[in-house]
Every structure is written in structure tokens, then in C-alpha cells.
């Protein structure tokens, strides 16, 4: 029997079995790898999915905060003083931008920054997100958009804008890069104006560019609004006239306050140097504060009016009572009190009219120190006025237990006391308001984002200071201050009675009074017998020309009053002019035979309205004349023979002839 064994066949089978083994092993390995991959995929998809999704989201998406839209600030007539407008802000992914040095240089060039400054900003930000600059200019935003640099993005954010530039700049204040109020009313009412913070999704595309696909409307109303007591027009007038006086006298600066005495509402709060909140980086910190509320200074002779008011109210003096003023120098308690001009016997009325330090110092001996202290506190000194501004000064009014023998005398003429301009204006508003002091206010209403009124501030009395009768008597006395024999004839407002007081307060320099560094001020009210406006003007350190308050600040008062009264439509009064040329005019009819010189005010008195108009036409001023009353011309302003400046408005008051009843 033949065997079936074949050596060649066995040799062929052995390699096949080896290949089979190897294939099995390889297949097993592959299957193991696939199984492992499947298990890994399942682990990643199921167990690790949330973590990986969050990691991917962080790489391509990020929640960022967008500035809320601040509400507007309006003047009393609804005119916008501060508002939010559409703008752009720049942000970046530092991990992308820092990897491209050329891109860093390019972005820096557009912003006007050095590459090092930009790198520092990026390094201080987060690993994946950093704000670079908020509030881009339109040209910067357009240049960055055209540059198309990977790793940066533009976000639409509201920007704070002040359309009237520096008008009431210190009062309005300013906001920081984070949209928070940092000064003025922007700071004081930040919680009302700022609104709610908003978060949006930032996405990075395949090229590394950052986008905000769901950015909200930047002008969507988010914050509430403020309605102020300020009047934009009166504020402009006050700032313009104050700036003119500061420039003419080469002064360091100045403040002006305009108040409605019947309500305590502040109609204007002006300051020089001005501050434009739109250009915060180009301003000095000292120019951003509201000096009328923050800076305390010695008011000087303006306080004489208040002191005499206290004496009259308590029956301790009479307007016609005479006081010997020592011919200009009085030695008392080891010191010498001087007057700027020597005077002998003066009545109390004359003491105010010529502003005698010696006169009020002698009168101060009649008022007990505690009574004088309480009187000044009642006028509002030694405590903040409560106006809606942060950081308001309370001033300096020492308690009587700290007084020396000289203190009552110096307090009578405004030394040894520190007041703010707002305090002085508020005190004179009390005189103008029949002795009733009203709380000063800057804000009329607070409104919600939808315009509904959340809070309305009504006029609030702060207390009676003197009686109405005393207020009337003091007003008659203070009218003489702007007369030809007073210290402020340049504060006279044509066509209106004015009551007020000058102040020329020396400043302390190196621990001593320096007569070359003064606050020159005038504060008064007009029309004095039915007051509409209280105006304080104070010029800080006039260095050219006169340094007296009547000469420097009096004209500021006059021009603010003249223009503001015209704007408010207050008709001139039928009052006799303080000029000698117009004293006791004869209103009897006369014929129109007077000559008229072009540019010179003719004498219209005694003429009918038609004849006066013909005469004024020959003088070339007929188009700038206001006629009041009926009958024959009895009074006029300016006086006859006055050369008329361009734009001057002339007023002629007509009265019925003698024997005719007045309507």
C-alpha cells in the first residue's frame, strides 16, 4: 500500500499556516484598535462630550459684556445736553494677535499707539479675550475694518456724546471707558442713567476674525434720564459773558450762578476755564470740578448786605441812623480796620452804598455772637446747600466759642468765613424772595427709560431768614449800590431796578492776605421789586485793570441780566435812570425840532411816539428801539448823547401828559 505523505506538500502547507496565524494576529490587532477607537469615541461622545463641547466653545465663542445705553440729560426745556450715540469698540483674541508681530504693528498704527503699548494691553487681558479700545473714532473703526486683521473684532457700543461741547461741562460731568459716571451729574445719578449691563456672544471664524452676530441695538433705551433746572440759553449767556470778563481782566478764572429766587432752581452754573467732556484727555483735573459748589472762598463785602439785614430785622439799626467811620482807619483790639476810601459820618444806608468796613464793624457790636452765628447759619452758611452734586463743600463758619474779640467785626464784612458761590447766591435769593430761603436745585425730574416720571422735585423752602418788611427795606438800600454814588454803577441794567452788593475779597497767600490776589464779585437781583433772577458773578484774581468787584464783576452781572431778561420776555420797568442827565425828566409835550446825529442817541423826551420814531430814524437806530406805554416820551435808555454800540437796543417809555389819568 502506497503512503499518501508528500514532503513537498507539507512544506507548502507550513507557510500557509504561518500566514494564517499572522493574518489572525493582525486582524486581532486591527479589531482591538477599532474596538479601542470605538470605545474611545463612545467615551468622548458620551462621557467627555460636555467637557469637550465647552472647550470648543471657549476656543470659538465667548460671552462678553457690552456697555449699556446711558439715558439722556436734558435742560429744563427738553434740549439734549448729554446723550448716547452709536459707536464702535475694538476687542481682540490675544492668543491670535500676539502670534503675528506685523498685525500688532498695523493695529497700533491705526490707533496711534506703539507696538509695545498694544502688546502690554493684550498681555493684561485674558488669554482669549481683551478689550483694546472703547469708543473708537469713525476713522479708526473704518481703518480697522479695511485692515481685516485676524484676531480682532469690532463691537457696536453706545458712546457718550455732549452735543453742546463745553456748555455746562463741569455740571454734566463725564464717564469712563467702562461707561460709568465719574464726575458731575453723570456720577451723582449714575445708577439712574447707566441702565443694565448686557452680555453678547462673540464668535471666531476660521480666519481668526471675531464677530458679534447677535449684538443688540446700541441705542435701545436702557437707562433713565434727567431733566435739569438749567436753561441752555441762559447757561450760554452766562458762560459767554463770564469768559469775556476773565479774558479782559487777564484773570485765573471765574464762576457765575443764575437762580430763580422764587423756586431755588439754578438756571445757569458757569465756569471759566471751560471743560469739554468730549475731550476728557485734553483737560486738567482742576478744570473738571464744579468750583461754585466745591471751592470755598472769603466772600468779602457781599456779606455786609446780609449782616445789615439781620440788624434791621432785629430792630438793632435804622437805615437813616448815622455811624462815625473814623475817616478811613479804626484801631480796635490791637488791629486796624481800613476802608478803601475815608469816610466820616455815614448812615446805615450809606455804609452799604459805599461799602464801609468800619461802619459794619462798629454795628457788629450790637449783635450778640450767638445771634450772628445763627443768622449766618439761617442764610445757609456752614452747611452744604444740598444741590445735587457730589463733593459739595460746607464752607467754613466757626462756632462762637472759637471766636476772638475781632471775629464778629471781620464776619460783618466777610472775612474769617469761607463760603461757596452757591451759598452766596442762595442767601441773596432769600433776600429777593421776601426773606424766605429756598433750597437750591439742579434737577427737576428723574425719568425711567420709557419716559415716565419716576421722581419730580418740587420747590422746597429751607426756612425764613428775615421778614418780608425787612427784605423790602433792604432792597431799597441795595438799589443805591448800583447808583452813581454806589460801588457798582456798572452793574445797572437799562430799564430795570437792580439791588445788589459788591465784594472785593483778598485771598490768603502764604498765611497772609495778599491785596493783589482777590475775588472780585457782584451779586444782585433784578427786577429788584419783583425779582426774576438772582445773579452772582465772581472773577478769580483779575490781573489787568481794576480789581474791584463793581468794576470787574458788575458788567458781567449787567450783561447776563440784560440778555437773560430779554430772552425770558421780561418787559423793562418804567424807572428813572440813575444817570444825572435823566434825573426828573419833564414829560410835557414838545415839538420835534431836535437834531439827530447818526449813531448817537437823541433826546426823545417830550415827543409823541410818531415824532420820536422820526427822530430815531434820522439817528439810524429806529430798527433797534422798544416803545413802552402811551402818550409822550418820559424816559429813555440810553441817555441822550450816548454813542450807540452796534446791536444796542434802545428803550423809550411813554407817559400820559400832565393832568391825564394813567391807565
Buried (B, 14 or more C-beta within 10 A) or exposed (E): EEEEEEEEEEEEEEEEEEEEEEEEEEEEEEEEEEEEEEEEEEEEEEEEEEEEEEEEEEEBEBEBBBBBBBBBBBBBEEBBBBBBEEBBBBBBBBBBBBEBEEBBEBBBBBBEBEBEEBBEBBEEBEEBBBBBBBBBBEEBBBBBEEEEBBBBBBBBBBBBBBEBEBBBBBBBBBBBEEBBBBBBBBBBBBEBBBBEEBEBBBBBEEEBBBBBEEBBEBEEBBBBBBBBBBBBBBBBBBBEBBBBBBEBBEBBBBBBBBBBBBBBBBBBBBBBBBBBBBEBEEBEEEBBBBBBBBBBBBBBBBBBBBBBBBBBBBEBBEBEBBBEBBEBEBEBEEEEBEBBEEBEEBBBBBBBBBBBBBBBBBBBEEBEBEBBBEBBBBBBBBBBBBBBBBEBBBBBBBEBEEBEEBBBBBBBBBBBBBBBBBBBBBBBBBBBBBBBBBBBBBBBBBBBBEEEEEEEBEEEEBBBBBBEEBBEBBBBBBBBBBBEEBBBBBBBBBBBBBBBBBBBBBBEEEEEBEEEBBBBBBBBBBBBBEBBBBBBBBBBBBEEEEBBBBBBBBBBBBBBBBBBBBEBEBEBBBBBBBBEEBEEBEBEEBEBEBEBEEEBBBBBBBBBBEBBBEBBEBBBBBEEBBBBBEBBBBBBBBBBEBEBEEEBBBBBBBBBEEEEEEE
